[in-house]
Amino acid sequence: MENDFAIRVDGLTKKYGSTHNLALNNVDLRIPYGSIFGLLGPNGAGKSSFINILAGLTSKTSGKVEICGIDIDKNSKTARGAIGVVPQEINMDPFFSPIEIMNIQAGLYGIKKNNMINIDILKELNLEDKANAYSRSLSGGMKRRLMVAKAMVHSPPVLVLDEPTAGVDVDLRKKLWTYIKKLNKNGVTIILTTHYLEEAEKVCDYITIINKGMVIACEKKKQLLDLIDIKQIQIKLDKPLTKIPRDIEKYIISKKGKNLILRYSKKDITTGQVLEKIISNRLRIVELSSKDADLEEVFLMLLKNN
């Protein structure tokens, strides 16, 4: 590899109509090889425009984009071959079977029949028994998995998943992510857009948040979560608290019977020090759980400030 980035973007701008209607505004982005990269933002933030430019479905206004070191302007055909895109919308011919859909897609990439691995891909996605069924007979979750299979027919090194688990039940979501993680383990770079922030927090290595066409955060997941230094602990005492001790009063945000919720800045005090204060007031803890800031809190904070 020439560099460490599967996707390299410099000054990417996309205008629709007037100069005031900027979908993407001078975006710079680096997506490392082999990462699971979350691309998050509210509706209308510019995520779809970014993905469509990568896929060659939309022309950019200005800027430079490279996919696996291939400039999309200088060698657009090769660049498109380096990426597979799973769109939000389920788009397939209802009168073709899954294997026919995939064979046609592979043919578009110039893959000869004896080199196709389509049945193996269907096996990985638990769709082998539906290979010859009409695609219109598939359930919603099966159609979603077929869209992933279709994007992988040419074994692209980069896979874009645009809301891949929308409308998919929990069991199918787990199966889908098992396959996606296997692809990533084998070196495929994954770009994920999702409104399920809990899912993004669980699977992504890096996260970028865009708003109004601009990147407002781009960090490793841990660094992004550390932007909020708030810690929260929930405590159950052996008996109801009748009087709140003064030295822990400012940390308590909820008190119900035996249960207390305390919230504090990790810069100001450690969890150990908070517990020491509780014990020094002769309060007996019988249960304890803790919670750091999650991606949703960081996401909302950044949107509020930008």
Helices and strands as residue ranges (DSSP letters): E 5-15, E 22-32, E 36-40, H 47-55, E 62-67, E 70-71, H 76-81, E 83-86, H 98-108, G 113-115, H 118-124, G 128-130, G 135-137, H 140-151, E 158-162, H 170-185, E 189-193, H 197-203, E 206-211, E 214-220, H 221-225, E 230-237, H 246-249, E 252-256, E 259-265, H 271-280, E 285-292, H 295-305
